[in-house]
Amino acid sequence: MPVTVVEAKDLCVSYGTVPVLSDLRFSISEGDYIGLVGPNGSGKSTLIKCMLGLIRPSKGSVLLFGDEASAMRQRERIGYLPQRIDFFNPRFPSTVAEIISQGLVANRRAGKNSDKERTERVLQRLDITGIRNRLIGDLSGGQQQRAFIARALVHEPDFLILDEPAGALDPETRENFFTLLRDLNEKQKTTIILVTHDIGGIGEYASKLLYLDKKVIFFGGFDDFCRSEHMAKLFGSASQHIICHKHH
Amino acid sequence: MGILEFLSYGFIQRALVAGSLVAAICAVLGVILVLRRLSLIGDGLSHVTFGGVALAMVLNLYPLAVSIPVVVLSSLGILRLTEKAGIYGDAAIGVVSSVGIACGIVLASVAGGFNVDLFSYLFGNILSISMTEVVTAVIISLSVLAAVYVYFDEIYSITFDEEFARASGIPVDRINTVLMVLTAVTVVLAMKVVGIMLTSALLVLPAVTAFQNARGFRNAMLLASISSLTSLVVGVLLSFALNLPAGASIVLINFFIFACSFLLRRMARGTAS
């Protein structure tokens, strides 16, 4: 029986009196590759922050590897890429290697090996060995994005949470990145949850789709989503045809 | 007078030992504070230090013994005002700072007005530093440097991206509290070196100097420390040789190094383009 990585139990989140997420119930198993989609303001980033224990639910709970997300101790099992990479001060004197080392802090705190081999491996995988000593503020958006992806991957986590990871990547790097994610998912059974607006594109990679709009609208396989009434209702029959045809 | 004769004076030795350590911890903490947009905290806490010194004079106690707990409590007050009361960081610093200086003025008045001792704390007098103050500075400075060394990865991660640090399981609130306490203690120590009026310069100037040419976070701390130590030694030498106030001389040398670094960077960019 596969291990449950995430379990949302009647999860509700409100900002003040404004409800953002209502009665979410779903479960993600080890090795799942989930595409998390939904319109702007649908609560995708809030759900991710709940999973990371950064926001506490106003009702219900999110369990991560069986523990309450906010109290979960095995943080080295999680890799996280935030939605916006322009959150940082571009003049911050930090090299790519230093940024990647942030991903190893959780490992170090857990007493796990965090030697240079992991850093070398991730630098090579993302083809950024040549910029390891460059200042982050001197790099292009795509290079910065790859540095932050490397930070999320360097400690080889069991569960990856990626909030719109491909925005700043050029088509070739994007393709390589998605191939890398597929390899991690298939060979190392890494569980992945990937937030995206590219509902057609995600069907090529993800095994399941979680469609959110303050509540769970759909959770299941992409093929089932294509056949469901939700697809036509949400995107219209013309878009449904294009998206599902692209997938097949 | 030769440099060896100069260095043979006990008061010069004490000034250089205590001053160098304080300069180093100010530089290291300054890099963190400036990057976290908390540059003004040194200014705010030094105003509170004034209140602490005035209170010590009213109670006829040793100024450092009273100032350190008063400033530590105030720094934690700033943290709580920011976190719990939802007040912006700079506004919280403003509140605590103005209350600190107001208390200082009232207490100084109760103690019989501004006397020579209080002025020595306002403008600093590193050349009059006592052996007890040197020992205090050595113990506290080494403790601050050890704390930064032990928590370096966590501090760097929080400074760069607090949300990611929380997601990584770093106890952000606890480390922020430790950083505030370290800053408070450092500000009290810096008061004797450059005076209450100029303490924030010792935190901010070496950091902004380092940022002109730093090639990473660790490198920024190293460059800031070199800049700060150089300013301290040259400032003490100049003040003694030219009979100038030591604190102000140290700060002006700091600014001179910053101006040179800034111009070097501009010239390097001009050459590159």
Chai-1 contact restraints between the chains, C-beta under 6 A:
chainA,res_idxA,chainB,res_idxB,connection_type,confidence,min_distance_angstrom,max_distance_angstrom,comment,restraint_id
A,L52,B,A167,contact,1.0,0.0,6.0,A-B,restraint_1
A,L54,B,R166,contact,1.0,0.0,6.0,A-B,restraint_2
A,R75,B,S168,contact,1.0,0.0,6.0,A-B,restraint_3
A,R75,B,G169,contact,1.0,0.0,6.0,A-B,restraint_4
A,Y80,B,A167,contact,1.0,0.0,6.0,A-B,restraint_5
A,P93,B,F211,contact,1.0,0.0,6.0,A-B,restraint_6
A,P93,B,A214,contact,1.0,0.0,6.0,A-B,restraint_7
A,P93,B,G216,contact,1.0,0.0,6.0,A-B,restraint_8
A,P93,B,F217,contact,1.0,0.0,6.0,A-B,restraint_9
A,P93,B,A220,contact,1.0,0.0,6.0,A-B,restraint_10
A,S94,B,F217,contact,1.0,0.0,6.0,A-B,restraint_11
A,T95,B,G216,contact,1.0,0.0,6.0,A-B,restraint_12
A,E98,B,G216,contact,1.0,0.0,6.0,A-B,restraint_13
A,E98,B,F217,contact,1.0,0.0,6.0,A-B,restraint_14
A,Q102,B,S157,contact,1.0,0.0,6.0,A-B,restraint_15
A,V105,B,D153,contact,1.0,0.0,6.0,A-B,restraint_16
A,V105,B,S157,contact,1.0,0.0,6.0,A-B,restraint_17
A,V105,B,S168,contact,1.0,0.0,6.0,A-B,restraint_18
A,A106,B,S168,contact,1.0,0.0,6.0,A-B,restraint_19
A,A106,B,G169,contact,1.0,0.0,6.0,A-B,restraint_20
